[in-house]
Amino acid sequence: VSAQVAYQSGREHEDMVLATGRLANGVIVHHTVNWLSPMKERLTVVTGELGTIIGDTQTADVTFYANGTVRTEWDSVAAFRGVSEGDVTRYAIPKREPLRSELEAFRDAVLGEGDRTVSMAEGLATLEVAEHILASAAAGGALRP
């Protein structure tokens, strides 16, 4: 993991965190948390062999950008653009009110019906990643877990 942080607003905690890493399975990841920009963006982007899927957690939209199958004939543009653009599909998914979903999940957990909460082990693993990111930023370079 390699990370950088910024403290610009005078608050106790980081205003911006940029982290880049590689998962155990070889997947490259990048995460940006930014409280400085007036533009609020909450995207999860996953790129695979068939294209890229984007989950917007602010608007609850899911969009798939397929790799293109039509070759670009303009060679200088083809080299610059990389994979060609294909079809774009925005999935129609139900958009539930977040607080209602949270309360229903809590109710179900209390009643022992389909607990959808993360486990303590998953929560601990997430905290360990966050601590590792901050340690990398403090060290000024990449660290191995």
C-alpha positions as CSV (number, residue, x, y, z in Angstrom):
1,V,0.0,0.0,0.0
2,S,1.2,3.5,-0.8
3,A,-0.8,6.5,0.6
4,Q,-0.7,10.2,0.9
5,V,-2.8,12.4,3.2
6,A,-3.6,16.1,3.4
7,Y,-4.6,18.2,6.4
8,Q,-5.9,21.5,4.9
9,S,-8.9,22.6,6.9
10,G,-7.3,22.7,10.4
11,R,-9.5,19.8,11.6
12,E,-8.1,16.9,13.6
13,H,-8.5,14.2,10.9
14,E,-7.4,14.0,7.3
15,D,-9.2,16.1,4.7
16,M,-7.9,13.9,1.8
17,V,-6.5,10.4,1.6
18,L,-5.1,8.8,-1.6
19,A,-4.2,5.1,-1.4
20,T,-3.0,2.7,-4.0
21,G,-2.3,-1.0,-3.5
22,R,-2.4,-4.5,-4.8
23,L,-4.7,-7.2,-3.4
24,A,-3.4,-10.7,-2.6
25,N,-5.0,-11.9,-5.9
26,G,-3.0,-9.3,-7.9
27,V,-5.9,-6.9,-8.5
28,I,-4.7,-3.2,-8.4
29,V,-6.8,-0.9,-6.3
30,H,-7.0,2.8,-5.8
31,H,-9.1,4.7,-3.2
32,T,-9.6,8.5,-2.9
33,V,-11.4,10.1,0.0
34,N,-11.7,13.8,-0.5
35,W,-13.5,16.3,1.8
36,L,-11.8,19.3,0.2
37,S,-13.4,19.4,-3.2
38,P,-16.8,21.0,-3.6
39,M,-17.6,18.3,-6.1
40,K,-19.0,15.3,-4.2
41,E,-18.4,12.0,-5.9
42,R,-19.0,8.5,-4.5
43,L,-18.0,6.0,-7.1
44,T,-16.8,2.5,-7.0
45,V,-15.1,1.6,-10.3
46,V,-14.3,-2.0,-11.3
47,T,-12.5,-2.7,-14.5
48,G,-12.4,-6.3,-15.9
49,E,-11.8,-8.1,-19.1
50,L,-15.2,-7.3,-20.5
51,G,-15.4,-3.6,-19.5
52,T,-15.9,-1.4,-16.5
53,I,-18.8,-1.3,-14.1
54,I,-19.4,1.8,-12.0
55,G,-21.5,1.9,-8.8
56,D,-22.5,5.4,-7.7
57,T,-23.2,5.2,-4.0
58,Q,-24.5,8.7,-3.9
59,T,-27.2,8.2,-6.5
60,A,-27.5,4.4,-6.3
61,D,-26.9,4.1,-10.1
62,V,-25.0,1.1,-11.6
63,T,-23.6,1.6,-15.1
64,F,-21.7,-0.9,-17.3
65,Y,-19.3,0.4,-20.0
66,A,-18.6,-2.6,-22.3
67,N,-15.3,-2.8,-24.2
68,G,-15.9,-2.1,-27.9
69,T,-15.7,-4.6,-30.6
70,V,-15.3,-2.1,-33.5
71,R,-11.7,-1.3,-34.3
72,T,-10.8,2.4,-34.5
73,E,-9.5,3.1,-38.0
74,W,-7.7,6.3,-37.0
75,D,-4.4,4.8,-35.8
76,S,-3.1,7.8,-33.8
77,V,-6.4,8.0,-31.9
78,A,-6.5,4.2,-31.4
79,A,-3.1,4.2,-29.8
80,F,-4.0,7.1,-27.5
81,R,-7.5,5.9,-26.4
82,G,-6.6,2.2,-25.6
83,V,-9.6,-0.1,-25.5
84,S,-12.4,1.1,-27.8
85,E,-15.7,2.1,-26.3
86,G,-18.7,-0.2,-26.6
87,D,-22.3,-0.2,-25.4
88,V,-23.2,1.6,-22.2
89,T,-25.9,0.0,-20.0
90,R,-27.5,1.7,-17.0
91,Y,-29.2,-0.8,-14.8
92,A,-32.6,-0.1,-13.4
93,I,-32.3,-1.0,-9.8
94,P,-34.7,-0.2,-6.9
95,K,-33.6,2.8,-5.0
96,R,-34.6,2.4,-1.4
97,E,-34.4,5.1,1.3
98,P,-31.1,4.4,3.1
99,L,-32.3,4.9,6.6
100,R,-35.3,2.6,6.1
101,S,-32.9,-0.1,4.8
102,E,-30.6,0.4,7.7
103,L,-33.5,0.1,10.2
104,E,-35.0,-2.9,8.5
105,A,-31.5,-4.6,8.6
106,F,-31.2,-3.9,12.3
107,R,-34.7,-5.2,13.0
108,D,-34.0,-8.4,11.0
109,A,-30.7,-8.9,13.0
110,V,-32.5,-8.5,16.3
111,L,-35.2,-11.0,15.2
112,G,-32.5,-13.4,14.0
113,E,-33.8,-13.1,10.4
114,G,-31.1,-12.8,7.7
115,D,-28.4,-10.8,9.4
116,R,-26.8,-8.6,6.7
117,T,-24.3,-6.9,9.0
118,V,-20.6,-7.3,8.5
119,S,-18.8,-9.7,10.9
120,M,-16.4,-8.5,13.6
121,A,-13.6,-10.1,11.6
122,E,-14.6,-8.1,8.5
123,G,-14.7,-4.9,10.6
124,L,-11.3,-5.6,12.1
125,A,-9.8,-6.3,8.6
126,T,-11.2,-3.0,7.4
127,L,-9.7,-1.1,10.4
128,E,-6.3,-2.9,9.8
129,V,-6.4,-1.7,6.2
130,A,-7.2,1.9,7.3
131,E,-4.3,1.8,9.8
132,H,-1.9,0.5,7.2
133,I,-2.9,3.3,4.8
134,L,-2.2,5.9,7.5
135,A,1.1,4.2,8.4
136,S,2.1,4.3,4.7
137,A,1.3,8.1,4.6
138,A,3.3,8.7,7.8
139,A,6.3,6.8,6.5
140,G,6.2,8.6,3.2
141,G,6.2,5.6,1.0
142,A,4.9,2.1,0.2
143,L,4.5,-0.5,2.9
144,R,3.8,-4.2,2.7
145,P,1.1,-5.6,4.9
